Amino acid sequence: MLSYNEVRTIVNRCHIQMRVTRLRNLALLAYGLIKVRSGCLSVIVRHWPHGPRRHTHRLKRLHS
């Protein structure tokens, strides 16, 4: 399984023209999808590498 740092490196190599924060959110979303294999955003956020704390704040990050 890919680590978060490997997913972040892959996303950054794609040279997508976005803000740094959006690229970080994209990498976190891709990592969560790979790890959990669920389409439910709340489940994906709970399994992010930074832990389940501040779950609501992180879930709101994906809605923007």
Summary of the structure (lengths in Angstrom):
residues: 64
radius of gyration: 11.3
end to end distance: 27.7
largest distance: 30.5
contacts: 145
relative contact order: 0.15
helix: 66%
strand: 0%
